[in-house]
Amino acid sequence: MEGSEMIKPDLHKSETGVEYITVGDIRDLQQTDRTYLFHCTHARVALQFLTDSLFRFKLSRGKHALDLTHSRVIELAARDLQAEVAVSETEQAYELRTAALVVTVNKSPFALRVTDLHGNLISEDEANGYGWTKEHTIFTTKKAQDENFYGFGEKTGHLNKKGSLQSMWNTDIYAPHVPEIVELYQSIPFFISTKGTNVYGLFLDNPGKTEFDMTDTKRYKITCHSGELEYYFLSGASMKEIVSQYTFLTGRMPIPPKWAIGYHQSRYSYETDLEVRELAANFRAKEIPCDVIYLDIHYMDEYRVFTWHPTRFPQPDKLLADLRADGFRVVPIVDPGVKKDPKYLIYREGVTHEHFCKYLEGETYTGEVWPGVSAFPDFTNTQTQQWWGAKHEGFIKSGIEGIWNDMNEPAIFNETKTMDVNVMHGNDGDPKTHGELHNHYGLLMSKATYEGLKEQMDGKRPFVLTRAGYSGIQKYAAVWTGDNRSFWEHLQMSIPMILNMGLSGVAFAGADVGGFAHHSNGELLARWTQAGAFLPYFRNHSATRIARQEPWSYGETYEAVIKKYIEMRYVFLPHLYTLFREASVSGLPLVRPLVFEYPQDPKTHNLSDQFLLGDSILIAPITQPDIDYRAVYLPAGTWIDYHTGEVVEGGRAVVADAPLDVLPMYVKAGAIFATGNVVQHSGVQQDITFQVYAGNGSYEFYEDDAVTFAYENGAYNLLRLEQRVEGSTLTLSWTEAHSGYDSADQLTFTVHHEDGRTETHTVAKADGQLVLNR
Ligand code: GLC
């Protein structure tokens, strides 16, 4: 543990005296093919407009030529420079104008000022805000005292990151995650700034260590420990537009297989074939729905990846087939560390074909992890990605469709917790040190895994879960937030963490329900299951040598509540699936902080303990022990208590009744969403009922075969529904926006009227309309 020595006065020396070189003044502007290249006193800077409202900034220190190759995380579609730019020049500045933005580039000293077409200021650099010391490149921009910051991926603390310091360096943190810990497993150097109606986003594309210091009242400072300064500036009218642009730039998630959005059960570890069978049988006997069981490291032979333990799991194919017949998928863990053992084929192949990370001088880097001394694949090389991907063949033949990638920061049992920063990565012929590429390691391992699975799974959708990642991880994997603890504080913290991940492009995220380390208890597990049931990734996982955490571990009272909410997950599955599809096309997160939908309401700006599922279901989890009520903030509008049907006017806080079996939930009047009957796993076809909460509103319901990529060729349905209230009638109408998948030709609606009445109707899809009395 750290002592007071950590804060002794002479530890943090002043930076005065350190040589700081700035970009200086513009000497010349060169324009080639929509790239604006500014030759400055001490640097070159390129500006490129990818769209009217999205530009790239790249700096090269000194006189070096600027390398304008995009990094691997930028989507191909985004690389085309589409925007028309009009350039003009005054004595003081150049002006670059698109159909959405005006970027004024000050000549002396070089600095940017971004406004909209009406001259409203969006962002303004500090004078001499671009510079560097021997160690760091630094960028400072002005900010307002009341500016809000969101995003930054997987971070501790509250929703709004104003006044905070964030650091990007993927780190395996087993110690309790507290606000002071600013580096966790994922690094997403992207944020959204909002102030009044002004909103913009900034993506710093740098996989080395970077820091964002928002603590100053007048400016924020971004520091890069390696690499050249390169960022993308995203402007738009709303947070939604920024997230949509950010995911245009870095990619959107594919639609997951439906089973991956059901309930998942994990433990470090279910250690034997028998234990796994008993677990599965228990779920079915107790009729607690479950789609997935995880195998943590004990299934392997001395933790050698891609092996099975000969006595613990003597017949994996048989086990997997039996579980599959009972509706379970099995997801095994795969870590990057390959045991150093010349008798082990994967290690031998890796050495022979030069797949492992090495020092410049040629020696293979090794570090200690679960299997002992291990080598680490160099995922920066496409060939190594392909080699690793192909290694999943055995799993796939055994019927496995999902893989859990862990320890891929990479985590190593040493003082720095990771690989030596001087190890080299081949990087497909552009060698760089580990220090420069560290935050790409987990991303590229997940890419290798996802692509390897996809290639071999005959048109079925793979599922990958990862601990580490970087911008773009959403294209390959769901993310869980690592080793949390069974603390109420960690349940609290998981909510803003997952919400900010959604704002950072990672729509498919969740925390270990019940808490990983430390002993859980019935009440905590029940409350955590309630919250988890409405968060995108829903897995109960717990560590070795601590209290068991299966739904039935704490007696019947708790089991009943836990079962009820796992069942609720399945009731909401058709809606969740629809929202996942929306995330795949628009990049918008499934779960949203209230500020995302109600930005004009200042009460939402740092609301960290409640969230919206989609745009109209408000979830307010209980995150403290021994309470049976809580304050819930309802934004303006009419809301209906999901449990009681009571109509509540928003624009104020209400006190919700929340005995142990109640998770406070409110539905916005006008909402429509699809629900299903309770099933034991997602493979069972559900009967769909549209819940219609009287008012004006619309919904797009999505369905397909749930497991293959056939939807990419049109095998899906999209049903557009709309409700209008007028005088004494409620008119519900629908049209098939796309029809490519065979499904029920009748539709069932449960209409929740303003006076508390509900009525249910089943009608022919072909009818297209239903008119009811209010
Ligand atoms: C790491 C993971 C955890 C896993 C354990 C053993 O701590 O974060 O989820 O159970 O390793 O594999």
Residues whose N, C-alpha, C, O or C-beta is under 5 A from the ligand:
A	BS01	GLC	Y268 D296 I297 D406 G482 D483
